[in-house]
Every structure is written in structure tokens, then in C-alpha cells.
Amino acid sequence: MRIAVAQMNTQAGDFEFTAQTMLEYAQRAQQQGAELVIYPAPTLTGLLSVPEADIEGLFADLSEIINSLSEKLPIAALIPVVTEFDGSAASEALLVRNGAVTPLKLTAQIAHMSALARSTSSAQASGENTFELAKFEAGGLTFGVAFTYDDLDAWQDVDDSLDAVIYLPYFGFAVDDSSSAMGMAVAESRYLGDVEEFDSWLIAANAVGAYGNQVFCGSSFFLSPSGDLVKQAASFSEDMVVCEVDQDTIENFDREDTAGVYNSALTTWGVLATGVRDYTVKSGFDGVFIAVDGSLSSLVTVALASDALGPMRVHVLLLPNKDSRATSAAELLTARLRVNKVTVDSTVFSTLTDTKLVSAFGYAYADQHNYLTLETADKTILALKGTEISSAHSLWPLGDMYHADIVDLARVRNTFSPAIDHAVLENISEVVTDGLENVAPTPQERIEFVDCVLTSYLEWNKSISAIVEEMGKVDEVKTIISMLHARQKDRRNTTEVLEMSSKSLTNAQIPHASVWQDRIRDTKASESDLVESLRNSLREIQGASMHLPELSVDPAEAQEGFKDMLELLKELAQESDAQIGMVDPKMWRGPFSEN
């Protein structure tokens, strides 16, 4: 069976234009002999979040556009729908075939509820929560559908014979997750282990471009049961790939694409450039404005914007700096990249006696010309210092990148052309490290220590006690964590950050109104029974074991309730703090009351 993946970059919620583009991809796929076309998860809705009052209208329009597609698509199609309610994601995979629309997850839920109704013993009686994975048959093959890594893990535990698993990620690229780079990092990813466990094909349909604060890198792929990368789509651009998927493992594939060595810094640069471009264009701005102080982060931001949008749409204001080397580096970069330098009369600068006034002047200039303001602070700076002032039209492209990583990005950028002064690459002392002078002898080593502590605390969820036990430096670790908490109130307006890690500062859930902060404890001391019981109780409430039933139901049962399925997405999201049926699955209670 020939299957196509339509790797698309869309505007979330622009249903009519997107549907027309989807139709064109399907027609191209048909011309290449494909019988099924797969669209990425964010294609129609991204992670669209709307007010409660608009939900009914959203579902009505979404239902209308999908029904319209069902009448026009020349071949079968798998169309994901991902929506967000109160911060929780809900997803569905719609199989459109022969004019009919089948919600696959709802079909599985109906099958499971029917099985429970016929059975004398239920999963609830055994104390287990259950959830269902979607699957369908086409062209004599059986396909499973996965939206998350936990879905992929769950399919490994299912006693079910699949010919292929279709992976539809709705989370974007993360620096600390090589698997999020998709086909570019197959050798370093989890996917080789997945196909070995599945003993089946893995078809990954990834989006490309920015959807809100998340950025998708493309690089969709077809991975054979033997671990061969048979097809790989382009990175950072729209593409379509078609592949013959067989029941049998073929020894000699006609490979058109091969995986190279994964370069994390190079991929990250491409993702950031894609994010800046899409965020600017999709938000309706005519260009970007950057206030350049000569710091390494500000220079990298200018180079990033120039690569993303072209020099004619990048407008920089060179700020006065007592450091002649920083001033020279900023002037040199501006000349090399040929970006537009905003000229300001010296008398104007003389009246701006405070950094806040300088920032306000820049924001007013950007708003006057409909430019997006690119802030230059990185994750380390935001963690330790926060931000004094920002615009309603500000974006932090480096706000989820640690400072030590900025040096790697600058060096990667200089491999294209030597735009950033080499001397500045060795000067990273502009980050405040007061009280940390004894951590290491050089500024670079001190910054690496700071970044390691922050990473351990934020991304790796290590307690301050565990960090001290591993790294020592009790006073310095306490200082870093205290600064992180103290500056939370100064980060409340830094929500527009390109998310590049598994946990950004925005998602760190650090309270700014609480005076409590964890302290260093004796990790070897035994816990009281009360503490252990409380922790286990909370975890039991949050998580649940998974039991995956056999899926067998007439798709006609689900087609009748297509619109009801869309409404159920809301209920499914509201029933749990987690992502329903994905990261932390919960038992679906059904659409009926218990009366």
C-alpha cells in the first residue's frame, strides 16, 4: 500500500485555506499512486485554545470543514484534531474514507464500553484505569495511531498485531530531546527501539513551522521494521513523501533518503530561525526590531533574525556601551549582515537617562512601524535577573536556551559566514554571577555551573538536596535557586518565549506569591509514614496504570456521533489535569450521567 505524508505549515484555525491546501496535497498524493494521505497533528487547529463561550462555534466550524473535506478528498485520509481546554490537550484521529468520517479514538472507546457492558468483570473492579488506542484497517494492513511517547510505549505492550504505527506528535522540537528532531536524529532517537518492539513500520508525520510558542522541524519519515530509514521529508520546509508500506520486511529498499550525523546545535539554529520567521509572519508583523547592546545574546538574536527574515526586515538600534569591544562587535555584525540600522539623534539618547526609558523608546518605535520586538535575554539571564520592562509585542527567541548553549549557536552560525566577532564568543561574563565567584576560576565555567544547576532543577526535577549531593557547592546552589525564585515576579510578562526545552521558565510553576522554598535536607534520612503516604496518595490520584483492550467495532457506530465526539473532547480534557489518553491516561466515563 502506498502511503503519503503531507508535511504542512499552516495557520491554526484558518480552516478554509488549510482545507484547500490539504485537498491539493491529497490530489498530488493520488497522482503518485498513494491510497492514504496522513496529515500532521497541528494541521487544522494547532494547539488552538479558545474561550469557553466560543467552543460551540469552533466545533461547528471544524465539523463543517471536515465534512466538506470528506466529500472532496480523492483518497482516504487520516486527519488529526488537537484542541486545548484550560491548558489540557485533547486529541482525536479522524479517518476520512469513501465520504465517511470515523473518529478512531471514539470508536475504540465505544468498543471498550460495549465490552464492559457485556462482561461480568470490569477494569474498575480490578482497580485499574483503562484507556484506548486508536487503530484502523486499510489496504489489507492494520494501523495503530500514537500522539505521544506514552502512546508509543503503550503500543509496545499491546498484544496486537500491527503492520504500522502512525505517529502524530503535537509537541514541537526540544533541545534536550533528540527524538523531537524526527528523521534528522533517527540514529540517536527512541524510534529504532520502537520498531524493534513493534516489529512493524513506524510512520512519523510531523508538522513544520511555529504554532504558538512551539516550533516543529518537519523531517517526517518512514522507518521499516528492520530499522531502515526508507523515506525522510525535508527539514524546516513543507514537503510530501510517498512510500510503499508492505506487510513483509523487504531486504533491499529503494532508499532515496539517508540519515546523516545529527548536529544538535545546527538543528536548533534552524528551528529557532523557523520559529522567528513564522511567529513574525503569522502574527502579522512587517519586520522585527532589536535593541543591541553588544552582548553575545544580542548579537546571536540579530543573526538569527537576519537568517529567518532577510536583512531588509531586521531593524536594529545600537545601544551605547562603555565596553568598546562590545560596541565594535555590534557595528561589525550590522555591517556584515547588512541589516537596517535605526539612526537616533544623539540628543535623544542624552535624554534617555535610564535603561527603562531606552527600552520604552525602542518599543514605541517598533509599534509605530508594526515591528515585532525581539528581546535578547536567554534562559540563564531570565532565571537570574528577570526582565525590567517589555512590550506587549515582545518575543524572547532565546528565552528557553541556556547561556552556555548560546555560545554553541554562535559558533554554528559562524560556520555559514563569520558574522559574529570571534572575540565576543570567548566573553560570556555579562551574565550576573554575584556570589558565585568561587564556583570556578573562569566566567565560562561559572556559567556552565549555573546552567547545570538550573537544568537539574527545572528540566530534570531534582530537588535542591539532590543537586547539592551531586554537585556540592552548598552556598552557591542555594544562591542560584533563591535567585530563580526571587525573580519569578519579574518574569510574569515573559510568556512569549519560543519553547526549546522540555520545560521552559513559563511552565516551571514557580510561585511568586508564596514565601515557602525548599531547603537542603538529609536525603538518607528515612521518611515518616505520613510523608510517604501523602506522596503515594497524590501520585495515585494523578497517574493510573494502563490496560489496553482489544479493539473491534463497526465504524458506523462512531460516524453517527461525529459531532458528539468533538464535544466530548472538551469533557475528556476537563476530566483530568493530564493529556487525556496520552501522557497520563484516565478512564473515560462516557457521555451519560450516573443517574
DAHUTA-V116896 format. One record per residue. N is the residue number from 1. RES is the residue in one letter. PHI is phi as a letter, one per 40 degrees, with the letter a starting at -180 (* if undefined). Layout:
n=N res=RES phi=PHI
n=N res=RES phi=PHI
This chain:
n=1 res=M phi=*
n=2 res=R phi=c
n=3 res=I phi=b
n=4 res=A phi=b
n=5 res=V phi=b
n=6 res=A phi=c
n=7 res=Q phi=c
n=8 res=M phi=b
n=9 res=N phi=b
n=10 res=T phi=b
n=11 res=Q phi=c
n=12 res=A phi=d
n=13 res=G phi=g
n=14 res=D phi=c
n=15 res=F phi=c
n=16 res=E phi=c
n=17 res=F phi=c
n=18 res=T phi=c
n=19 res=A phi=c
n=20 res=Q phi=c
n=21 res=T phi=c
n=22 res=M phi=c
n=23 res=L phi=c
n=24 res=E phi=c
n=25 res=Y phi=c
n=26 res=A phi=c
n=27 res=Q phi=c
n=28 res=R phi=c
n=29 res=A phi=c
n=30 res=Q phi=c
n=31 res=Q phi=c
n=32 res=Q phi=c
n=33 res=G phi=g
n=34 res=A phi=c
n=35 res=E phi=b
n=36 res=L phi=a
n=37 res=V phi=b
n=38 res=I phi=b
n=39 res=Y phi=b
n=40 res=P phi=c
n=41 res=A phi=d
n=42 res=P phi=c
n=43 res=T phi=d
n=44 res=L phi=c
n=45 res=T phi=b
n=46 res=G phi=f
n=47 res=L phi=b
n=48 res=L phi=c
n=49 res=S phi=b
n=50 res=V phi=b
n=51 res=P phi=c
n=52 res=E phi=d
n=53 res=A phi=c
n=54 res=D phi=c
n=55 res=I phi=c
n=56 res=E phi=c
n=57 res=G phi=c
n=58 res=L phi=c
n=59 res=F phi=c
n=60 res=A phi=c
n=61 res=D phi=c
n=62 res=L phi=c
n=63 res=S phi=c
n=64 res=E phi=c
n=65 res=I phi=c
n=66 res=I phi=c
n=67 res=N phi=c
n=68 res=S phi=c
n=69 res=L phi=c
n=70 res=S phi=c
n=71 res=E phi=c
n=72 res=K phi=b
n=73 res=L phi=c
n=74 res=P phi=c
n=75 res=I phi=b
n=76 res=A phi=c
n=77 res=A phi=a
n=78 res=L phi=b
n=79 res=I phi=b
n=80 res=P phi=c
n=81 res=V phi=b
n=82 res=V phi=b
n=83 res=T phi=b
n=84 res=E phi=b
n=85 res=F phi=b
n=86 res=D phi=f
n=87 res=G phi=g
n=88 res=S phi=b
n=89 res=A phi=c
n=90 res=A phi=b
n=91 res=S phi=b
n=92 res=E phi=a
n=93 res=A phi=b
n=94 res=L phi=b
n=95 res=L phi=c
n=96 res=V phi=b
n=97 res=R phi=a
n=98 res=N phi=f
n=99 res=G phi=g
n=100 res=A phi=b
n=101 res=V phi=b
n=102 res=T phi=b
n=103 res=P phi=c
n=104 res=L phi=c
n=105 res=K phi=c
n=106 res=L phi=c
n=107 res=T phi=d
n=108 res=A phi=c
n=109 res=Q phi=c
n=110 res=I phi=c
n=111 res=A phi=c
n=112 res=H phi=c
n=113 res=M phi=c
n=114 res=S phi=c
n=115 res=A phi=c
n=116 res=L phi=c
n=117 res=A phi=c
n=118 res=R phi=c
n=119 res=S phi=c
n=120 res=T phi=c
n=121 res=S phi=b
n=122 res=S phi=b
n=123 res=A phi=c
n=124 res=Q phi=c
n=125 res=A phi=c
n=126 res=S phi=c
n=127 res=G phi=g
n=128 res=E phi=b
n=129 res=N phi=c
n=130 res=T phi=b
n=131 res=F phi=a
n=132 res=E phi=b
n=133 res=L phi=b
n=134 res=A phi=c
n=135 res=K phi=a
n=136 res=F phi=a
n=137 res=E phi=b
n=138 res=A phi=a
n=139 res=G phi=f
n=140 res=G phi=g
n=141 res=L phi=b
n=142 res=T phi=b
n=143 res=F phi=b
n=144 res=G phi=b
n=145 res=V phi=b
n=146 res=A phi=b
n=147 res=F phi=b
n=148 res=T phi=b
n=149 res=Y phi=c
n=150 res=D phi=c
n=151 res=D phi=c
n=152 res=L phi=c
n=153 res=D phi=c
n=154 res=A phi=c
n=155 res=W phi=c
n=156 res=Q phi=c
n=157 res=D phi=c
n=158 res=V phi=c
n=159 res=D phi=c
n=160 res=D phi=a
n=161 res=S phi=c
n=162 res=L phi=b
n=163 res=D phi=c
n=164 res=A phi=a
n=165 res=V phi=b
n=166 res=I phi=c
n=167 res=Y phi=b
n=168 res=L phi=b
n=169 res=P phi=c
n=170 res=Y phi=b
n=171 res=F phi=b
n=172 res=G phi=c
n=173 res=F phi=c
n=174 res=A phi=b
n=175 res=V phi=d
n=176 res=D phi=c
n=177 res=D phi=b
n=178 res=S phi=c
n=179 res=S phi=c
n=180 res=S phi=c
n=181 res=A phi=c
n=182 res=M phi=f
n=183 res=G phi=c
n=184 res=M phi=c
n=185 res=A phi=b
n=186 res=V phi=d
n=187 res=A phi=c
n=188 res=E phi=c
n=189 res=S phi=c
n=190 res=R phi=c
n=191 res=Y phi=c
n=192 res=L phi=c
n=193 res=G phi=c
n=194 res=D phi=c
n=195 res=V phi=c
n=196 res=E phi=c
n=197 res=E phi=c
n=198 res=F phi=c
n=199 res=D phi=f
n=200 res=S phi=a
n=201 res=W phi=c
n=202 res=L phi=b
n=203 res=I phi=b
n=204 res=A phi=b
n=205 res=A phi=b
n=206 res=N phi=b
n=207 res=A phi=c
n=208 res=V phi=b
n=209 res=G phi=h
n=210 res=A phi=c
n=211 res=Y phi=b
n=212 res=G phi=g
n=213 res=N phi=c
n=214 res=Q phi=b
n=215 res=V phi=b
n=216 res=F phi=b
n=217 res=C phi=b
n=218 res=G phi=g
n=219 res=S phi=f
n=220 res=S phi=c
n=221 res=F phi=a
n=222 res=F phi=b
n=223 res=L phi=b
n=224 res=S phi=c
n=225 res=P phi=d
n=226 res=S phi=c
n=227 res=G phi=g
n=228 res=D phi=c
n=229 res=L phi=c
n=230 res=V phi=c
n=231 res=K phi=b
n=232 res=Q phi=a
n=233 res=A phi=c
n=234 res=A phi=c
n=235 res=S phi=c
n=236 res=F phi=g
n=237 res=S phi=a
n=238 res=E phi=c
n=239 res=D phi=a
n=240 res=M phi=b
n=241 res=V phi=b
n=242 res=V phi=b
n=243 res=C phi=a
n=244 res=E phi=c
n=245 res=V phi=b
n=246 res=D phi=b
n=247 res=Q phi=c
n=248 res=D phi=c
n=249 res=T phi=c
n=250 res=I phi=c
n=251 res=E phi=c
n=252 res=N phi=b
n=253 res=F phi=c
n=254 res=D phi=c
n=255 res=R phi=c
n=256 res=E phi=b
n=257 res=D phi=b
n=258 res=T phi=b
n=259 res=A phi=c
n=260 res=G phi=c
n=261 res=V phi=c
n=262 res=Y phi=c
n=263 res=N phi=b
n=264 res=S phi=c
n=265 res=A phi=c
n=266 res=L phi=c
n=267 res=T phi=c
n=268 res=T phi=c
n=269 res=W phi=c
n=270 res=G phi=c
n=271 res=V phi=c
n=272 res=L phi=c
n=273 res=A phi=c
n=274 res=T phi=c
n=275 res=G phi=c
n=276 res=V phi=c
n=277 res=R phi=c
n=278 res=D phi=c
n=279 res=Y phi=c
n=280 res=T phi=c
n=281 res=V phi=c
n=282 res=K phi=c
n=283 res=S phi=c
n=284 res=G phi=g
n=285 res=F phi=c
n=286 res=D phi=c
n=287 res=G phi=i
n=288 res=V phi=b
n=289 res=F phi=b
n=290 res=I phi=b
n=291 res=A phi=c
n=292 res=V phi=b
n=293 res=D phi=b
n=294 res=G phi=g
n=295 res=S phi=c
n=296 res=L phi=c
n=297 res=S phi=c
n=298 res=S phi=c
n=299 res=L phi=c
n=300 res=V phi=c
n=301 res=T phi=c
n=302 res=V phi=c
n=303 res=A phi=c
n=304 res=L phi=c
n=305 res=A phi=c
n=306 res=S phi=c
n=307 res=D phi=c
n=308 res=A phi=c
n=309 res=L phi=b
n=310 res=G phi=g
n=311 res=P phi=c
n=312 res=M phi=c
n=313 res=R phi=b
n=314 res=V phi=b
n=315 res=H phi=b
n=316 res=V phi=b
n=317 res=L phi=b
n=318 res=L phi=c
n=319 res=L phi=c
n=320 res=P phi=d
n=321 res=N phi=a
n=322 res=K phi=c
n=323 res=D phi=c
n=324 res=S phi=c
n=325 res=R phi=c
n=326 res=A phi=c
n=327 res=T phi=c
n=328 res=S phi=c
n=329 res=A phi=c
n=330 res=A phi=c
n=331 res=E phi=c
n=332 res=L phi=c
n=333 res=L phi=c
n=334 res=T phi=d
n=335 res=A phi=c
n=336 res=R phi=c
n=337 res=L phi=c
n=338 res=R phi=g
n=339 res=V phi=c
n=340 res=N phi=c
n=341 res=K phi=c
n=342 res=V phi=c
n=343 res=T phi=c
n=344 res=V phi=b
n=345 res=D phi=d
n=346 res=S phi=c
n=347 res=T phi=c
n=348 res=V phi=c
n=349 res=F phi=c
n=350 res=S phi=c
n=351 res=T phi=c
n=352 res=L phi=c
n=353 res=T phi=c
n=354 res=D phi=b
n=355 res=T phi=c
n=356 res=K phi=c
n=357 res=L phi=c
n=358 res=V phi=c
n=359 res=S phi=c
n=360 res=A phi=c
n=361 res=F phi=c
n=362 res=G phi=c
n=363 res=Y phi=c
n=364 res=A phi=c
n=365 res=Y phi=c
n=366 res=A phi=c
n=367 res=D phi=c
n=368 res=Q phi=c
n=369 res=H phi=b
n=370 res=N phi=g
n=371 res=Y phi=b
n=372 res=L phi=c
n=373 res=T phi=c
n=374 res=L phi=c
n=375 res=E phi=c
n=376 res=T phi=b
n=377 res=A phi=c
n=378 res=D phi=c
n=379 res=K phi=c
n=380 res=T phi=c
n=381 res=I phi=c
n=382 res=L phi=c
n=383 res=A phi=c
n=384 res=L phi=c
n=385 res=K phi=b
n=386 res=G phi=g
n=387 res=T phi=a
n=388 res=E phi=c
n=389 res=I phi=a
n=390 res=S phi=a
n=391 res=S phi=c
n=392 res=A phi=c
n=393 res=H phi=b
n=394 res=S phi=b
n=395 res=L phi=b
n=396 res=W phi=b
n=397 res=P phi=c
n=398 res=L phi=b
n=399 res=G phi=c
n=400 res=D phi=b
n=401 res=M phi=b
n=402 res=Y phi=c
n=403 res=H phi=c
n=404 res=A phi=c
n=405 res=D phi=c
n=406 res=I phi=c
n=407 res=V phi=c
n=408 res=D phi=c
n=409 res=L phi=c
n=410 res=A phi=c
n=411 res=R phi=c
n=412 res=V phi=c
n=413 res=R phi=c
n=414 res=N phi=c
n=415 res=T phi=c
n=416 res=F phi=c
n=417 res=S phi=a
n=418 res=P phi=c
n=419 res=A phi=c
n=420 res=I phi=c
n=421 res=D phi=d
n=422 res=H phi=c
n=423 res=A phi=c
n=424 res=V phi=c
n=425 res=L phi=c
n=426 res=E phi=c
n=427 res=N phi=b
n=428 res=I phi=b
n=429 res=S phi=c
n=430 res=E phi=c
n=431 res=V phi=c
n=432 res=V phi=c
n=433 res=T phi=b
n=434 res=D phi=d
n=435 res=G phi=g
n=436 res=L phi=b
n=437 res=E phi=c
n=438 res=N phi=c
n=439 res=V phi=c
n=440 res=A phi=a
n=441 res=P phi=c
n=442 res=T phi=b
n=443 res=P phi=d
n=444 res=Q phi=c
n=445 res=E phi=c
n=446 res=R phi=c
n=447 res=I phi=c
n=448 res=E phi=c
n=449 res=F phi=c
n=450 res=V phi=d
n=451 res=D phi=c
n=452 res=C phi=c
n=453 res=V phi=c
n=454 res=L phi=c
n=455 res=T phi=c
n=456 res=S phi=c
n=457 res=Y phi=c
n=458 res=L phi=c
n=459 res=E phi=c
n=460 res=W phi=c
n=461 res=N phi=f
n=462 res=K phi=c
n=463 res=S phi=c
n=464 res=I phi=c
n=465 res=S phi=c
n=466 res=A phi=c
n=467 res=I phi=c
n=468 res=V phi=c
n=469 res=E phi=c
n=470 res=E phi=c
n=471 res=M phi=b
n=472 res=G phi=g
n=473 res=K phi=f
n=474 res=V phi=d
n=475 res=D phi=c
n=476 res=E phi=c
n=477 res=V phi=c
n=478 res=K phi=c
n=479 res=T phi=c
n=480 res=I phi=c
n=481 res=I phi=c
n=482 res=S phi=c
n=483 res=M phi=c
n=484 res=L phi=d
n=485 res=H phi=c
n=486 res=A phi=c
n=487 res=R phi=c
n=488 res=Q phi=d
n=489 res=K phi=c
n=490 res=D phi=c
n=491 res=R phi=b
n=492 res=R phi=c
n=493 res=N phi=b
n=494 res=T phi=b
n=495 res=T phi=c
n=496 res=E phi=c
n=497 res=V phi=b
n=498 res=L phi=c
n=499 res=E phi=c
n=500 res=M phi=b
n=501 res=S phi=b
n=502 res=S phi=c
n=503 res=K phi=a
n=504 res=S phi=c
n=505 res=L phi=c
n=506 res=T phi=c
n=507 res=N phi=c
n=508 res=A phi=c
n=509 res=Q phi=f
n=510 res=I phi=c
n=511 res=P phi=c
n=512 res=H phi=b
n=513 res=A phi=b
n=514 res=S phi=b
n=515 res=V phi=c
n=516 res=W phi=c
n=517 res=Q phi=a
n=518 res=D phi=c
n=519 res=R phi=b
n=520 res=I phi=c
n=521 res=R phi=b
n=522 res=D phi=c
n=523 res=T phi=c
n=524 res=K phi=c
n=525 res=A phi=c
n=526 res=S phi=c
n=527 res=E phi=c
n=528 res=S phi=c
n=529 res=D phi=c
n=530 res=L phi=c
n=531 res=V phi=c
n=532 res=E phi=c
n=533 res=S phi=c
n=534 res=L phi=c
n=535 res=R phi=c
n=536 res=N phi=c
n=537 res=S phi=c
n=538 res=L phi=c
n=539 res=R phi=c
n=540 res=E phi=c
n=541 res=I phi=c
n=542 res=Q phi=c
n=543 res=G phi=b
n=544 res=A phi=a
n=545 res=S phi=c
n=546 res=M phi=b
n=547 res=H phi=b
n=548 res=L phi=b
n=549 res=P phi=c
n=550 res=E phi=c
n=551 res=L phi=b
n=552 res=S phi=a
n=553 res=V phi=a
n=554 res=D phi=c
n=555 res=P phi=d
n=556 res=A phi=c
n=557 res=E phi=c
n=558 res=A phi=c
n=559 res=Q phi=c
n=560 res=E phi=c
n=561 res=G phi=b
n=562 res=F phi=c
n=563 res=K phi=c
n=564 res=D phi=c
n=565 res=M phi=c
n=566 res=L phi=c
n=567 res=E phi=c
n=568 res=L phi=c
n=569 res=L phi=d
n=570 res=K phi=c
n=571 res=E phi=c
n=572 res=L phi=c
n=573 res=A phi=c
n=574 res=Q phi=c
n=575 res=E phi=c
n=576 res=S phi=a
n=577 res=D phi=c
n=578 res=A phi=c
n=579 res=Q phi=c
n=580 res=I phi=c
n=581 res=G phi=g
n=582 res=M phi=b
n=583 res=V phi=c
n=584 res=D phi=b
n=585 res=P phi=c
n=586 res=K phi=b
n=587 res=M phi=c
n=588 res=W phi=c
n=589 res=R phi=c
n=590 res=G phi=g
n=591 res=P phi=c
n=592 res=F phi=b
n=593 res=S phi=c
n=594 res=E phi=c
n=595 res=N phi=c
